[in-house]
Amino acid sequence: MSWLSNLIDRYNKRKLKKLNRSKRHIRDFVDIDRAKSVGFVVNMNQYKMDDIKLLRSYIGDLKKQQKNIVLVELNFEKKSEPQFRNSVNAIFINPSKLNILEHPKAAIENQLQRHQIDILINLDFSEKVTSKFVCSMANARTRTGKREVGYEDCYELMIEMPENNGLKKTLREYSYFLQMLEK
């Protein structure tokens, strides 16, 4: 890691820590069965069409359980278009909605604040910090994501996951642990 990358990484971790300690939102553990709303942060550049179909199916199952769905769709290609436009409450983030450090701009933060989410699941496992900032800014009671050293303040529940777990196994892991939480 170059000295500039190292400096940016330390800055991001410090900023996230400060953002998470700013008591703007009530954080708590919410069981997925009791949750009224579930949110997802998805990096579209990571998944294939089969994974997107699986995610749509999982979202459909949650909708059948009367859960409100919020999806934050990340796409780091410049001329990208949203894929979840009509199916759920969707927030689309591409490079035009990020600053130079890949932090979401104020307009995205305002969009995130409008949604009250019981559980927010981060399905972005890339090195980008955008999803971690989204989790920190979101009005979510329980934020869950992959365990990463230095980003412990971004989540209430961190899950250790193998590198090539696949979306199906990942969703199963999250569901398993989120069903074990007690309110």
N, C-alpha and C positions, 0 to 999 in steps of 0.2 A: 504494500500500500504506500503510495507516495505521500509526502508530507502534506500536500494540499488535500488529498482524500482523507487523510487522518484528521486534519483540522476540521473539515466539513463534517465528518462523522461525529467528532466530539461535540461540535456545535449543535448538530441535530439532536443528539442524545440529551444535551443540557436543555435545549429548548423544549423537547418533549417532556422532560421531567418537570420543568416549570409549568408547562401547559396542563399537565395532569394533576399537579398539586394545587391548582387554582380553584378548587371547590366550586366550579361553575355548575356541576351536575351531581346529582345524587348517584352514587355507585353502590351496587348491591349485588347479591347473587340471586338470580331468577332461574327457576326450573323451566325447562323448555315446554313442559306440559301446561304450566300456568302462565306462560308468556302470551301476551296479546299481540305483540309485534316482534318480528324477527327481521334483522337486517343482515346483509351480506356485502362484503367488500371483495370484488372479483377483478383480477387482472386478466383481461381478455387475451393478452399476448401469451399467457401461459397455457391456455387450454385449447384443445381441439374441439371440433364440432360435436363429437360424441360426448365430451365432458359438458358442453353447453346444453345438450339434450338432457343429460342426467340432472344437471342443475335445474333446468326448467321443470323436470318431473318432480324433483324434490320440493321445489317451490309450490308446484301444484298440490302436492300432498299437504303441505303446510296451510295452503289456502283452504283446503277441504276441512281442516281443523279450525277454521274461522280465525286464522292468524293474519294480521296485516303484514305485508312484506315490503321492505325497503331495500333496494339494491343499488349499491354504489359501483358503477362500472368504470374501471380504469382501463385506458387504452393509450399506450405511449407512442403510437404512430401519429404523425402530424395530421394527416387527412383522414382520420378514422371517423366512423359513424356509430351511433349507439345501436346495440342489438336488442336491448330489453326495453325499448321505448314504450310500447303499449301494454305490456303484460303486467307490470308492477309499478309501484312508486319508484322511479329510477332517477338517479343522479349520475350524469355522465361527466367524466373527467378525462380530458386529453391534454396534450402539451400546452394548448392555448389557455388553459385554466389553471396552469401551474406557474410558479415563479421560477427563477433561475436555479434554486436549490431543490426544485421539485416538491415544494410545499403548496397545498391548495390555496388559491386566492380567496379574498374575503367573501366574494359572491358564493363560492362553494360552501364556505363555513356557514353562511346564512341559510343556505338550502339545507344543510345538515341539521341545523338548530331547529328547523321547523318540524322535524319528525321526532316523536318520542318513541324510542326503541327500547324494548325490554332486553333483548339479546342481540348483540352485533357480532357476527362471525367473520373473521378476517381470513379469506381464502387466497390471499396474495402471499406467496412464499418467495418472492423475488428479493433482490438486494435493495430495491427502491424503498425509500422512506415514506412515500406518499400515503400508502395504506395505513401506516402507523400514525401519521398525522390525522388522517380521516377518523381513525378510532379514537384518538385523543380529543378531537373536536366534537365528535358526535354526542348527541343527547341520548346516550345509551346507558342503561343501568348495569348490564353485565357485558363486558367486552371480552371476547375470547380469541386466541390466536396461537400460532406455533411458538413454542418456547425459543427465545433468542436472548442471548446474554446482552445486557445493556438496554433492553426494551421492556423490562419488567413493569414499568409504570404505565405502559400502554394498555394493559389487560388486567382483568380480575381473575381470569382463568387462562393459564398457559398449558398447552399440551405438547408433550414430547412426541415428535413424529419423524419417521424415517424419511430420507430424501425423496425416494421415488414411491411414495405411498399411493398415489392415484386419487382422483377426486372421490370415487365411490367409497374407498376405505377412509378417506379423510372425513367425509360427511358422517359416516358411521361412527367414527371416533368422537367427533363433536357431539353427536346426538347422545351417545352413551354417557359421556361425562356431564352433559347438560341435563340429562334426566336424573342424575344422582344428586343434583343440588337441591337444597331445601331452603325454602323462603322463611 
